[in-house]
Amino acid sequence: MTGRRTVHPVSTINLKTGPGASAANHPYPQRSPVLGLVFGGVQVLVTTSAGDRVTVDDVEFARCLAREAASFARSVERMFHGLPDGEGVAVR
């Protein structure tokens, strides 16, 4: 078999934002950082492949995560503010 096999997700976990949801980066001087995501009573920790080093794959994933998080934020803001007529569609 040549090349890398593509892995397809077999499960999906839906974590909803709202009151109590938060995201925080936890940098550490002697180990790789940890991204903490809290959704009410559920906490998700995103770490690198090894706690004491960072690989090229880790850097690529972190950059992809940052791009997609920024895109998600723009989409949420656009829906909240309502475009193009300025009427927000979000509920307060």
PDB file of N, CA, C and O in Angstrom:
ATOM      1  N   MET A   1       0.843  -1.172   0.000  1.00  0.00           N
ATOM      2  CA  MET A   1       0.000   0.000   0.000  1.00  0.00           C
ATOM      3  C   MET A   1       0.885   1.230   0.000  1.00  0.00           C
ATOM      4  O   MET A   1       1.810   1.322   0.806  1.00  0.00           O
ATOM      5  N   THR A   2       0.620   2.174  -0.885  1.00  0.00           N
ATOM      6  CA  THR A   2       1.428   3.383  -0.953  1.00  0.00           C
ATOM      7  C   THR A   2       0.611   4.582  -0.511  1.00  0.00           C
ATOM      8  O   THR A   2      -0.614   4.590  -0.627  1.00  0.00           O
ATOM      9  N   GLY A   3       1.307   5.607   0.003  1.00  0.00           N
ATOM     10  CA  GLY A   3       0.620   6.827   0.431  1.00  0.00           C
ATOM     11  C   GLY A   3      -0.058   6.658   1.777  1.00  0.00           C
ATOM     12  O   GLY A   3      -0.096   5.572   2.355  1.00  0.00           O
ATOM     13  N   ARG A   4      -0.589   7.766   2.251  1.00  0.00           N
ATOM     14  CA  ARG A   4      -1.288   7.757   3.534  1.00  0.00           C
ATOM     15  C   ARG A   4      -2.758   7.446   3.345  1.00  0.00           C
ATOM     16  O   ARG A   4      -3.382   7.883   2.378  1.00  0.00           O
ATOM     17  N   ARG A   5      -3.287   6.706   4.255  1.00  0.00           N
ATOM     18  CA  ARG A   5      -4.699   6.367   4.227  1.00  0.00           C
ATOM     19  C   ARG A   5      -5.507   7.534   4.795  1.00  0.00           C
ATOM     20  O   ARG A   5      -5.117   8.125   5.802  1.00  0.00           O
ATOM     21  N   THR A   6      -6.609   7.863   4.164  1.00  0.00           N
ATOM     22  CA  THR A   6      -7.481   8.906   4.666  1.00  0.00           C
ATOM     23  C   THR A   6      -8.408   8.316   5.716  1.00  0.00           C
ATOM     24  O   THR A   6      -9.074   7.309   5.479  1.00  0.00           O
ATOM     25  N   VAL A   7      -8.443   8.952   6.871  1.00  0.00           N
ATOM     26  CA  VAL A   7      -9.305   8.499   7.954  1.00  0.00           C
ATOM     27  C   VAL A   7     -10.558   9.367   7.952  1.00  0.00           C
ATOM     28  O   VAL A   7     -10.468  10.594   7.949  1.00  0.00           O
ATOM     29  N   HIS A   8     -11.705   8.740   7.953  1.00  0.00           N
ATOM     30  CA  HIS A   8     -12.978   9.449   7.973  1.00  0.00           C
ATOM     31  C   HIS A   8     -13.590   9.339   9.365  1.00  0.00           C
ATOM     32  O   HIS A   8     -13.589   8.260   9.958  1.00  0.00           O
ATOM     33  N   PRO A   9     -14.116  10.454   9.896  1.00  0.00           N
ATOM     34  CA  PRO A   9     -14.734  10.402  11.226  1.00  0.00           C
ATOM     35  C   PRO A   9     -15.906   9.424  11.261  1.00  0.00           C
ATOM     36  O   PRO A   9     -16.676   9.324  10.306  1.00  0.00           O
ATOM     37  N   VAL A  10     -16.028   8.715  12.361  1.00  0.00           N
ATOM     38  CA  VAL A  10     -17.152   7.799  12.532  1.00  0.00           C
ATOM     39  C   VAL A  10     -18.090   8.278  13.637  1.00  0.00           C
ATOM     40  O   VAL A  10     -19.178   7.728  13.811  1.00  0.00           O
ATOM     41  N   SER A  11     -17.673   9.301  14.380  1.00  0.00           N
ATOM     42  CA  SER A  11     -18.492   9.858  15.451  1.00  0.00           C
ATOM     43  C   SER A  11     -18.411  11.376  15.407  1.00  0.00           C
ATOM     44  O   SER A  11     -17.425  11.945  14.939  1.00  0.00           O
ATOM     45  N   THR A  12     -19.456  12.022  15.897  1.00  0.00           N
ATOM     46  CA  THR A  12     -19.481  13.475  16.001  1.00  0.00           C
ATOM     47  C   THR A  12     -19.929  13.849  17.403  1.00  0.00           C
ATOM     48  O   THR A  12     -20.880  13.274  17.932  1.00  0.00           O
ATOM     49  N   ILE A  13     -19.243  14.813  18.002  1.00  0.00           N
ATOM     50  CA  ILE A  13     -19.630  15.344  19.303  1.00  0.00           C
ATOM     51  C   ILE A  13     -20.015  16.798  19.083  1.00  0.00           C
ATOM     52  O   ILE A  13     -19.228  17.568  18.532  1.00  0.00           O
ATOM     53  N   ASN A  14     -21.204  17.182  19.502  1.00  0.00           N
ATOM     54  CA  ASN A  14     -21.694  18.542  19.333  1.00  0.00           C
ATOM     55  C   ASN A  14     -21.592  19.264  20.671  1.00  0.00           C
ATOM     56  O   ASN A  14     -22.295  18.914  21.619  1.00  0.00           O
ATOM     57  N   LEU A  15     -20.722  20.271  20.756  1.00  0.00           N
ATOM     58  CA  LEU A  15     -20.549  21.065  21.968  1.00  0.00           C
ATOM     59  C   LEU A  15     -21.093  22.457  21.683  1.00  0.00           C
ATOM     60  O   LEU A  15     -20.563  23.161  20.823  1.00  0.00           O
ATOM     61  N   LYS A  16     -22.135  22.862  22.384  1.00  0.00           N
ATOM     62  CA  LYS A  16     -22.813  24.122  22.093  1.00  0.00           C
ATOM     63  C   LYS A  16     -22.227  25.263  22.910  1.00  0.00           C
ATOM     64  O   LYS A  16     -21.935  25.120  24.097  1.00  0.00           O
ATOM     65  N   THR A  17     -22.061  26.413  22.235  1.00  0.00           N
ATOM     66  CA  THR A  17     -21.600  27.613  22.915  1.00  0.00           C
ATOM     67  C   THR A  17     -22.763  28.234  23.676  1.00  0.00           C
ATOM     68  O   THR A  17     -23.896  27.759  23.592  1.00  0.00           O
ATOM     69  N   GLY A  18     -22.480  29.282  24.405  1.00  0.00           N
ATOM     70  CA  GLY A  18     -23.505  29.975  25.170  1.00  0.00           C
ATOM     71  C   GLY A  18     -22.967  30.294  26.551  1.00  0.00           C
ATOM     72  O   GLY A  18     -21.756  30.267  26.770  1.00  0.00           O
ATOM     73  N   PRO A  19     -23.867  30.598  27.492  1.00  0.00           N
ATOM     74  CA  PRO A  19     -23.413  30.910  28.854  1.00  0.00           C
ATOM     75  C   PRO A  19     -22.575  29.758  29.417  1.00  0.00           C
ATOM     76  O   PRO A  19     -22.966  28.594  29.332  1.00  0.00           O
ATOM     77  N   GLY A  20     -21.437  30.094  29.983  1.00  0.00           N
ATOM     78  CA  GLY A  20     -20.564  29.077  30.557  1.00  0.00           C
ATOM     79  C   GLY A  20     -19.526  28.532  29.595  1.00  0.00           C
ATOM     80  O   GLY A  20     -18.617  27.817  30.016  1.00  0.00           O
ATOM     81  N   ALA A  21     -19.640  28.853  28.309  1.00  0.00           N
ATOM     82  CA  ALA A  21     -18.648  28.381  27.333  1.00  0.00           C
ATOM     83  C   ALA A  21     -17.444  29.323  27.344  1.00  0.00           C
ATOM     84  O   ALA A  21     -17.597  30.542  27.410  1.00  0.00           O
ATOM     85  N   SER A  22     -16.256  28.744  27.280  1.00  0.00           N
ATOM     86  CA  SER A  22     -15.045  29.569  27.250  1.00  0.00           C
ATOM     87  C   SER A  22     -13.925  28.830  26.533  1.00  0.00           C
ATOM     88  O   SER A  22     -13.955  27.610  26.366  1.00  0.00           O
ATOM     89  N   ALA A  23     -12.947  29.605  26.121  1.00  0.00           N
ATOM     90  CA  ALA A  23     -11.749  29.058  25.486  1.00  0.00           C
ATOM     91  C   ALA A  23     -10.547  29.810  26.048  1.00  0.00           C
ATOM     92  O   ALA A  23     -10.582  31.034  26.174  1.00  0.00           O
ATOM     93  N   ALA A  24      -9.488  29.081  26.386  1.00  0.00           N
ATOM     94  CA  ALA A  24      -8.300  29.717  26.944  1.00  0.00           C
ATOM     95  C   ALA A  24      -7.053  28.937  26.559  1.00  0.00           C
ATOM     96  O   ALA A  24      -7.032  27.706  26.589  1.00  0.00           O
ATOM     97  N   ASN A  25      -6.016  29.682  26.198  1.00  0.00           N
ATOM     98  CA  ASN A  25      -4.711  29.095  25.929  1.00  0.00           C
ATOM     99  C   ASN A  25      -3.928  29.072  27.235  1.00  0.00           C
ATOM    100  O   ASN A  25      -3.904  30.061  27.967  1.00  0.00           O
ATOM    101  N   HIS A  26      -3.296  27.956  27.521  1.00  0.00           N
ATOM    102  CA  HIS A  26      -2.492  27.816  28.730  1.00  0.00           C
ATOM    103  C   HIS A  26      -1.049  27.522  28.310  1.00  0.00           C
ATOM    104  O   HIS A  26      -0.688  26.363  28.106  1.00  0.00           O
ATOM    105  N   PRO A  27      -0.217  28.574  28.179  1.00  0.00           N
ATOM    106  CA  PRO A  27       1.189  28.350  27.815  1.00  0.00           C
ATOM    107  C   PRO A  27       2.001  27.922  29.044  1.00  0.00           C
ATOM    108  O   PRO A  27       1.743  28.372  30.161  1.00  0.00           O
ATOM    109  N   TYR A  28       2.957  27.070  28.824  1.00  0.00           N
ATOM    110  CA  TYR A  28       3.819  26.608  29.907  1.00  0.00           C
ATOM    111  C   TYR A  28       5.267  26.781  29.471  1.00  0.00           C
ATOM    112  O   TYR A  28       5.595  26.516  28.315  1.00  0.00           O
ATOM    113  N   PRO A  29       6.142  27.223  30.377  1.00  0.00           N
ATOM    114  CA  PRO A  29       7.533  27.462  29.977  1.00  0.00           C
ATOM    115  C   PRO A  29       8.315  26.196  29.630  1.00  0.00           C
ATOM    116  O   PRO A  29       9.214  26.254  28.791  1.00  0.00           O
ATOM    117  N   GLN A  30       8.006  25.064  30.244  1.00  0.00           N
ATOM    118  CA  GLN A  30       8.798  23.852  30.048  1.00  0.00           C
ATOM    119  C   GLN A  30       8.085  22.752  29.277  1.00  0.00           C
ATOM    120  O   GLN A  30       8.606  21.642  29.165  1.00  0.00           O
ATOM    121  N   ARG A  31       6.899  23.042  28.743  1.00  0.00           N
ATOM    122  CA  ARG A  31       6.169  22.036  27.962  1.00  0.00           C
ATOM    123  C   ARG A  31       5.316  22.752  26.926  1.00  0.00           C
ATOM    124  O   ARG A  31       5.224  23.980  26.931  1.00  0.00           O
ATOM    125  N   SER A  32       4.701  21.996  26.052  1.00  0.00           N
ATOM    126  CA  SER A  32       3.879  22.604  25.002  1.00  0.00           C
ATOM    127  C   SER A  32       2.585  23.160  25.604  1.00  0.00           C
ATOM    128  O   SER A  32       2.147  22.705  26.661  1.00  0.00           O
ATOM    129  N   PRO A  33       1.972  24.144  24.936  1.00  0.00           N
ATOM    130  CA  PRO A  33       0.757  24.762  25.465  1.00  0.00           C
ATOM    131  C   PRO A  33      -0.445  23.826  25.407  1.00  0.00           C
ATOM    132  O   PRO A  33      -0.434  22.808  24.715  1.00  0.00           O
ATOM    133  N   VAL A  34      -1.475  24.201  26.150  1.00  0.00           N
ATOM    134  CA  VAL A  34      -2.736  23.466  26.169  1.00  0.00           C
ATOM    135  C   VAL A  34      -3.850  24.462  25.878  1.00  0.00           C
ATOM    136  O   VAL A  34      -3.909  25.530  26.487  1.00  0.00           O
ATOM    137  N   LEU A  35      -4.729  24.114  24.950  1.00  0.00           N
ATOM    138  CA  LEU A  35      -5.907  24.921  24.666  1.00  0.00           C
ATOM    139  C   LEU A  35      -7.074  24.289  25.404  1.00  0.00           C
ATOM    140  O   LEU A  35      -7.409  23.128  25.167  1.00  0.00           O
ATOM    141  N   GLY A  36      -7.693  25.048  26.297  1.00  0.00           N
ATOM    142  CA  GLY A  36      -8.830  24.546  27.060  1.00  0.00           C
ATOM    143  C   GLY A  36     -10.129  25.111  26.520  1.00  0.00           C
ATOM    144  O   GLY A  36     -10.271  26.323  26.363  1.00  0.00           O
ATOM    145  N   LEU A  37     -11.070  24.234  26.237  1.00  0.00           N
ATOM    146  CA  LEU A  37     -12.402  24.626  25.780  1.00  0.00           C
ATOM    147  C   LEU A  37     -13.399  24.098  26.801  1.00  0.00           C
ATOM    148  O   LEU A  37     -13.409  22.904  27.100  1.00  0.00           O
ATOM    149  N   VAL A  38     -14.241  24.984  27.338  1.00  0.00           N
ATOM    150  CA  VAL A  38     -15.218  24.589  28.348  1.00  0.00           C
ATOM    151  C   VAL A  38     -16.611  24.862  27.811  1.00  0.00           C
ATOM    152  O   VAL A  38     -16.903  25.961  27.341  1.00  0.00           O
ATOM    153  N   PHE A  39     -17.461  23.861  27.883  1.00  0.00           N
ATOM    154  CA  PHE A  39     -18.854  23.957  27.454  1.00  0.00           C
ATOM    155  C   PHE A  39     -19.709  23.464  28.617  1.00  0.00           C
ATOM    156  O   PHE A  39     -20.027  22.277  28.694  1.00  0.00           O
ATOM    157  N   GLY A  40     -20.081  24.363  29.513  1.00  0.00           N
ATOM    158  CA  GLY A  40     -20.840  23.945  30.689  1.00  0.00           C
ATOM    159  C   GLY A  40     -20.027  22.966  31.513  1.00  0.00           C
ATOM    160  O   GLY A  40     -18.941  23.308  31.981  1.00  0.00           O
ATOM    161  N   GLY A  41     -20.527  21.763  31.697  1.00  0.00           N
ATOM    162  CA  GLY A  41     -19.843  20.757  32.496  1.00  0.00           C
ATOM    163  C   GLY A  41     -18.835  19.915  31.739  1.00  0.00           C
ATOM    164  O   GLY A  41     -18.263  18.983  32.305  1.00  0.00           O
ATOM    165  N   VAL A  42     -18.604  20.222  30.465  1.00  0.00           N
ATOM    166  CA  VAL A  42     -17.670  19.445  29.642  1.00  0.00           C
ATOM    167  C   VAL A  42     -16.444  20.296  29.330  1.00  0.00           C
ATOM    168  O   VAL A  42     -16.571  21.437  28.886  1.00  0.00           O
ATOM    169  N   GLN A  43     -15.259  19.739  29.562  1.00  0.00           N
ATOM    170  CA  GLN A  43     -14.021  20.424  29.223  1.00  0.00           C
ATOM    171  C   GLN A  43     -13.248  19.588  28.219  1.00  0.00           C
ATOM    172  O   GLN A  43     -13.120  18.373  28.368  1.00  0.00           O
ATOM    173  N   VAL A  44     -12.731  20.259  27.188  1.00  0.00           N
ATOM    174  CA  VAL A  44     -11.913  19.611  26.165  1.00  0.00           C
ATOM    175  C   VAL A  44     -10.533  20.255  26.216  1.00  0.00           C
ATOM    176  O   VAL A  44     -10.422  21.481  26.217  1.00  0.00           O
ATOM    177  N   LEU A  45      -9.487  19.445  26.258  1.00  0.00           N
ATOM    178  CA  LEU A  45      -8.120  19.947  26.227  1.00  0.00           C
ATOM    179  C   LEU A  45      -7.485  19.550  24.906  1.00  0.00           C
ATOM    180  O   LEU A  45      -7.472  18.375  24.542  1.00  0.00           O
ATOM    181  N   VAL A  46      -6.961  20.531  24.196  1.00  0.00           N
ATOM    182  CA  VAL A  46      -6.266  20.288  22.933  1.00  0.00           C
ATOM    183  C   VAL A  46      -4.781  20.453  23.215  1.00  0.00           C
ATOM    184  O   VAL A  46      -4.332  21.520  23.634  1.00  0.00           O
ATOM    185  N   THR A  47      -4.020  19.381  22.980  1.00  0.00           N
ATOM    186  CA  THR A  47      -2.584  19.403  23.244  1.00  0.00           C
ATOM    187  C   THR A  47      -1.823  18.970  21.996  1.00  0.00           C
ATOM    188  O   THR A  47      -2.415  18.519  21.016  1.00  0.00           O
ATOM    189  N   THR A  48      -0.527  19.112  22.049  1.00  0.00           N
ATOM    190  CA  THR A  48       0.307  18.661  20.939  1.00  0.00           C
ATOM    191  C   THR A  48       0.512  17.151  21.037  1.00  0.00           C
ATOM    192  O   THR A  48       0.113  16.517  22.013  1.00  0.00           O
ATOM    193  N   SER A  49       1.137  16.595  20.012  1.00  0.00           N
ATOM    194  CA  SER A  49       1.323  15.145  19.959  1.00  0.00           C
ATOM    195  C   SER A  49       2.242  14.628  21.061  1.00  0.00           C
ATOM    196  O   SER A  49       2.141  13.466  21.454  1.00  0.00           O
ATOM    197  N   ALA A  50       3.131  15.470  21.562  1.00  0.00           N
ATOM    198  CA  ALA A  50       4.003  15.109  22.679  1.00  0.00           C
ATOM    199  C   ALA A  50       4.070  16.317  23.610  1.00  0.00           C
ATOM    200  O   ALA A  50       4.204  17.450  23.147  1.00  0.00           O
ATOM    201  N   GLY A  51       3.979  16.085  24.903  1.00  0.00           N
ATOM    202  CA  GLY A  51       3.921  17.183  25.859  1.00  0.00           C
ATOM    203  C   GLY A  51       5.185  18.002  25.985  1.00  0.00           C
ATOM    204  O   GLY A  51       5.142  19.134  26.467  1.00  0.00           O
ATOM    205  N   ASP A  52       6.319  17.449  25.558  1.00  0.00           N
ATOM    206  CA  ASP A  52       7.579  18.154  25.749  1.00  0.00           C
ATOM    207  C   ASP A  52       8.197  18.680  24.461  1.00  0.00           C
ATOM    208  O   ASP A  52       9.298  19.229  24.480  1.00  0.00           O
ATOM    209  N   ARG A  53       7.494  18.517  23.336  1.00  0.00           N
ATOM    210  CA  ARG A  53       8.034  19.026  22.070  1.00  0.00           C
ATOM    211  C   ARG A  53       6.884  19.337  21.125  1.00  0.00           C
ATOM    212  O   ARG A  53       5.743  18.931  21.343  1.00  0.00           O
ATOM    213  N   VAL A  54       7.218  20.067  20.075  1.00  0.00           N
ATOM    214  CA  VAL A  54       6.226  20.456  19.072  1.00  0.00           C
ATOM    215  C   VAL A  54       6.744  20.026  17.708  1.00  0.00           C
ATOM    216  O   VAL A  54       7.906  20.266  17.380  1.00  0.00           O
ATOM    217  N   THR A  55       5.891  19.393  16.914  1.00  0.00           N
ATOM    218  CA  THR A  55       6.271  18.929  15.581  1.00  0.00           C
ATOM    219  C   THR A  55       5.712  19.868  14.510  1.00  0.00           C
ATOM    220  O   THR A  55       4.908  20.753  14.802  1.00  0.00           O
ATOM    221  N   VAL A  56       6.145  19.662  13.285  1.00  0.00           N
ATOM    222  CA  VAL A  56       5.619  20.422  12.151  1.00  0.00           C
ATOM    223  C   VAL A  56       4.112  20.192  12.026  1.00  0.00           C
ATOM    224  O   VAL A  56       3.365  21.129  11.748  1.00  0.00           O
ATOM    225  N   ASP A  57       3.667  18.963  12.229  1.00  0.00           N
ATOM    226  CA  ASP A  57       2.231  18.666  12.177  1.00  0.00           C
ATOM    227  C   ASP A  57       1.461  19.445  13.241  1.00  0.00           C
ATOM    228  O   ASP A  57       0.348  19.906  12.988  1.00  0.00           O
ATOM    229  N   ASP A  58       2.053  19.595  14.438  1.00  0.00           N
ATOM    230  CA  ASP A  58       1.410  20.368  15.504  1.00  0.00           C
ATOM    231  C   ASP A  58       1.256  21.830  15.097  1.00  0.00           C
ATOM    232  O   ASP A  58       0.212  22.440  15.331  1.00  0.00           O
ATOM    233  N   VAL A  59       2.298  22.388  14.489  1.00  0.00           N
ATOM    234  CA  VAL A  59       2.255  23.785  14.040  1.00  0.00           C
ATOM    235  C   VAL A  59       1.205  23.953  12.951  1.00  0.00           C
ATOM    236  O   VAL A  59       0.430  24.908  12.981  1.00  0.00           O
ATOM    237  N   GLU A  60       1.172  23.038  11.994  1.00  0.00           N
ATOM    238  CA  GLU A  60       0.176  23.115  10.915  1.00  0.00           C
ATOM    239  C   GLU A  60      -1.241  23.018  11.472  1.00  0.00           C
ATOM    240  O   GLU A  60      -2.127  23.749  11.029  1.00  0.00           O
ATOM    241  N   PHE A  61      -1.469  22.124  12.442  1.00  0.00           N
ATOM    242  CA  PHE A  61      -2.794  22.001  13.042  1.00  0.00           C
ATOM    243  C   PHE A  61      -3.171  23.277  13.792  1.00  0.00           C
ATOM    244  O   PHE A  61      -4.299  23.754  13.670  1.00  0.00           O
ATOM    245  N   ALA A  62      -2.237  23.834  14.567  1.00  0.00           N
ATOM    246  CA  ALA A  62      -2.515  25.057  15.326  1.00  0.00           C
ATOM    247  C   ALA A  62      -2.887  26.203  14.390  1.00  0.00           C
ATOM    248  O   ALA A  62      -3.804  26.970  14.683  1.00  0.00           O
ATOM    249  N   ARG A  63      -2.185  26.321  13.276  1.00  0.00           N
ATOM    250  CA  ARG A  63      -2.505  27.374  12.302  1.00  0.00           C
ATOM    251  C   ARG A  63      -3.867  27.136  11.661  1.00  0.00           C
ATOM    252  O   ARG A  63      -4.631  28.081  11.465  1.00  0.00           O
ATOM    253  N   CYS A  64      -4.177  25.894  11.334  1.00  0.00           N
ATOM    254  CA  CYS A  64      -5.483  25.547  10.768  1.00  0.00           C
ATOM    255  C   CYS A  64      -6.587  25.850  11.782  1.00  0.00           C
ATOM    256  O   CYS A  64      -7.620  26.419  11.427  1.00  0.00           O
ATOM    257  N   LEU A  65      -6.370  25.472  13.037  1.00  0.00           N
ATOM    258  CA  LEU A  65      -7.338  25.740  14.095  1.00  0.00           C
ATOM    259  C   LEU A  65      -7.581  27.242  14.235  1.00  0.00           C
ATOM    260  O   LEU A  65      -8.726  27.672  14.373  1.00  0.00           O
ATOM    261  N   ALA A  66      -6.521  28.037  14.202  1.00  0.00           N
ATOM    262  CA  ALA A  66      -6.657  29.495  14.310  1.00  0.00           C
ATOM    263  C   ALA A  66      -7.449  30.064  13.140  1.00  0.00           C
ATOM    264  O   ALA A  66      -8.316  30.916  13.332  1.00  0.00           O
ATOM    265  N   ARG A  67      -7.155  29.596  11.925  1.00  0.00           N
ATOM    266  CA  ARG A  67      -7.891  30.073  10.738  1.00  0.00           C
ATOM    267  C   ARG A  67      -9.371  29.735  10.837  1.00  0.00           C
ATOM    268  O   ARG A  67     -10.227  30.586  10.594  1.00  0.00           O
ATOM    269  N   GLU A  68      -9.668  28.491  11.193  1.00  0.00           N
ATOM    270  CA  GLU A  68     -11.061  28.057  11.257  1.00  0.00           C
ATOM    271  C   GLU A  68     -11.810  28.724  12.410  1.00  0.00           C
ATOM    272  O   GLU A  68     -12.996  29.027  12.281  1.00  0.00           O
ATOM    273  N   ALA A  69     -11.127  28.957  13.540  1.00  0.00           N
ATOM    274  CA  ALA A  69     -11.756  29.662  14.663  1.00  0.00           C
ATOM    275  C   ALA A  69     -12.070  31.104  14.274  1.00  0.00           C
ATOM    276  O   ALA A  69     -13.128  31.623  14.628  1.00  0.00           O
ATOM    277  N   ALA A  70     -11.160  31.756  13.548  1.00  0.00           N
ATOM    278  CA  ALA A  70     -11.413  33.126  13.083  1.00  0.00           C
ATOM    279  C   ALA A  70     -12.571  33.154  12.094  1.00  0.00           C
ATOM    280  O   ALA A  70     -13.401  34.062  12.137  1.00  0.00           O
ATOM    281  N   SER A  71     -12.633  32.178  11.215  1.00  0.00           N
ATOM    282  CA  SER A  71     -13.729  32.086  10.248  1.00  0.00           C
ATOM    283  C   SER A  71     -15.056  31.841  10.967  1.00  0.00           C
ATOM    284  O   SER A  71     -16.073  32.431  10.603  1.00  0.00           O
ATOM    285  N   PHE A  72     -15.055  30.981  11.980  1.00  0.00           N
ATOM    286  CA  PHE A  72     -16.253  30.715  12.780  1.00  0.00           C
ATOM    287  C   PHE A  72     -16.723  32.001  13.460  1.00  0.00           C
ATOM    288  O   PHE A  72     -17.915  32.308  13.455  1.00  0.00           O
ATOM    289  N   ALA A  73     -15.781  32.756  14.048  1.00  0.00           N
ATOM    290  CA  ALA A  73     -16.126  34.012  14.724  1.00  0.00           C
ATOM    291  C   ALA A  73     -16.749  35.004  13.747  1.00  0.00           C
ATOM    292  O   ALA A  73     -17.747  35.647  14.073  1.00  0.00           O
ATOM    293  N   ARG A  74     -16.172  35.134  12.555  1.00  0.00           N
ATOM    294  CA  ARG A  74     -16.749  36.039  11.546  1.00  0.00           C
ATOM    295  C   ARG A  74     -18.161  35.605  11.165  1.00  0.00           C
ATOM    296  O   ARG A  74     -19.044  36.449  11.010  1.00  0.00           O
ATOM    297  N   SER A  75     -18.382  34.320  11.014  1.00  0.00           N
ATOM    298  CA  SER A  75     -19.710  33.814  10.652  1.00  0.00           C
ATOM    299  C   SER A  75     -20.726  34.096  11.753  1.00  0.00           C
ATOM    300  O   SER A  75     -21.854  34.499  11.471  1.00  0.00           O
ATOM    301  N   VAL A  76     -20.329  33.887  13.003  1.00  0.00           N
ATOM    302  CA  VAL A  76     -21.224  34.156  14.130  1.00  0.00           C
ATOM    303  C   VAL A  76     -21.529  35.651  14.211  1.00  0.00           C
ATOM    304  O   VAL A  76     -22.682  36.040  14.401  1.00  0.00           O
ATOM    305  N   GLU A  77     -20.492  36.498  14.066  1.00  0.00           N
ATOM    306  CA  GLU A  77     -20.695  37.949  14.111  1.00  0.00           C
ATOM    307  C   GLU A  77     -21.603  38.412  12.983  1.00  0.00           C
ATOM    308  O   GLU A  77     -22.479  39.250  13.194  1.00  0.00           O
ATOM    309  N   ARG A  78     -21.402  37.875  11.796  1.00  0.00           N
ATOM    310  CA  ARG A  78     -22.231  38.250  10.642  1.00  0.00           C
ATOM    311  C   ARG A  78     -23.692  37.895  10.914  1.00  0.00           C
ATOM    312  O   ARG A  78     -24.587  38.685  10.615  1.00  0.00           O
ATOM    313  N   MET A  79     -23.936  36.722  11.472  1.00  0.00           N
ATOM    314  CA  MET A  79     -25.310  36.323  11.763  1.00  0.00           C
ATOM    315  C   MET A  79     -25.899  37.173  12.887  1.00  0.00           C
ATOM    316  O   MET A  79     -27.075  37.533  12.843  1.00  0.00           O
ATOM    317  N   PHE A  80     -25.079  37.496  13.899  1.00  0.00           N
ATOM    318  CA  PHE A  80     -25.555  38.303  15.020  1.00  0.00           C
ATOM    319  C   PHE A  80     -25.941  39.703  14.561  1.00  0.00           C
ATOM    320  O   PHE A  80     -26.978  40.226  14.967  1.00  0.00           O
ATOM    321  N   HIS A  81     -25.119  40.304  13.725  1.00  0.00           N
ATOM    322  CA  HIS A  81     -25.379  41.669  13.264  1.00  0.00           C
ATOM    323  C   HIS A  81     -26.366  41.708  12.111  1.00  0.00           C
ATOM    324  O   HIS A  81     -26.972  42.746  11.848  1.00  0.00           O
ATOM    325  N   GLY A  82     -26.529  40.605  11.433  1.00  0.00           N
ATOM    326  CA  GLY A  82     -27.464  40.548  10.314  1.00  0.00           C
ATOM    327  C   GLY A  82     -26.938  41.323   9.117  1.00  0.00           C
ATOM    328  O   GLY A  82     -26.697  42.527   9.212  1.00  0.00           O
ATOM    329  N   LEU A  83     -26.764  40.660   8.022  1.00  0.00           N
ATOM    330  CA  LEU A  83     -26.316  41.309   6.790  1.00  0.00           C
ATOM    331  C   LEU A  83     -27.285  40.954   5.689  1.00  0.00           C
ATOM    332  O   LEU A  83     -27.886  39.882   5.759  1.00  0.00           O
ATOM    333  N   PRO A  84     -27.474  41.758   4.702  1.00  0.00           N
ATOM    334  CA  PRO A  84     -26.903  43.089   4.488  1.00  0.00           C
ATOM    335  C   PRO A  84     -27.745  44.212   5.074  1.00  0.00           C
ATOM    336  O   PRO A  84     -27.300  45.359   5.035  1.00  0.00           O
ATOM    337  N   ASP A  85     -28.927  43.960   5.611  1.00  0.00           N
ATOM    338  CA  ASP A  85     -29.827  45.034   6.032  1.00  0.00           C
ATOM    339  C   ASP A  85     -29.577  45.557   7.442  1.00  0.00           C
ATOM    340  O   ASP A  85     -30.253  46.492   7.873  1.00  0.00           O
ATOM    341  N   GLY A  86     -28.625  44.977   8.171  1.00  0.00           N
ATOM    342  CA  GLY A  86     -28.318  45.452   9.514  1.00  0.00           C
ATOM    343  C   GLY A  86     -29.252  44.920  10.589  1.00  0.00           C
ATOM    344  O   GLY A  86     -29.075  45.229  11.767  1.00  0.00           O
ATOM    345  N   GLU A  87     -30.230  44.137  10.209  1.00  0.00           N
ATOM    346  CA  GLU A  87     -31.148  43.544  11.182  1.00  0.00           C
ATOM    347  C   GLU A  87     -30.533  42.270  11.744  1.00  0.00           C
ATOM    348  O   GLU A  87     -30.314  41.310  11.005  1.00  0.00           O
ATOM    349  N   GLY A  88     -30.257  42.252  13.020  1.00  0.00           N
ATOM    350  CA  GLY A  88     -29.679  41.065  13.644  1.00  0.00           C
ATOM    351  C   GLY A  88     -30.677  39.921  13.682  1.00  0.00           C
ATOM    352  O   GLY A  88     -31.879  40.135  13.841  1.00  0.00           O
ATOM    353  N   VAL A  89     -30.177  38.725  13.537  1.00  0.00           N
ATOM    354  CA  VAL A  89     -31.045  37.548  13.597  1.00  0.00           C
ATOM    355  C   VAL A  89     -30.847  36.785  14.902  1.00  0.00           C
ATOM    356  O   VAL A  89     -31.515  35.782  15.154  1.00  0.00           O
ATOM    357  N   ALA A  90     -29.920  37.272  15.731  1.00  0.00           N
ATOM    358  CA  ALA A  90     -29.637  36.576  16.981  1.00  0.00           C
ATOM    359  C   ALA A  90     -30.667  36.942  18.042  1.00  0.00           C
ATOM    360  O   ALA A  90     -31.270  38.014  18.005  1.00  0.00           O
ATOM    361  N   VAL A  91     -30.848  36.050  18.962  1.00  0.00           N
ATOM    362  CA  VAL A  91     -31.752  36.268  20.089  1.00  0.00           C
ATOM    363  C   VAL A  91     -30.899  36.599  21.302  1.00  0.00           C
ATOM    364  O   VAL A  91     -29.888  35.943  21.553  1.00  0.00           O
ATOM    365  N   ARG A  92     -31.297  37.601  22.044  1.00  0.00           N
ATOM    366  CA  ARG A  92     -30.547  37.954  23.266  1.00  0.00           C
ATOM    367  C   ARG A  92     -31.200  37.344  24.463  1.00  0.00           C
ATOM    368  O   ARG A  92     -30.723  37.523  25.584  1.00  0.00           O
TER     369      ARG A  92
END
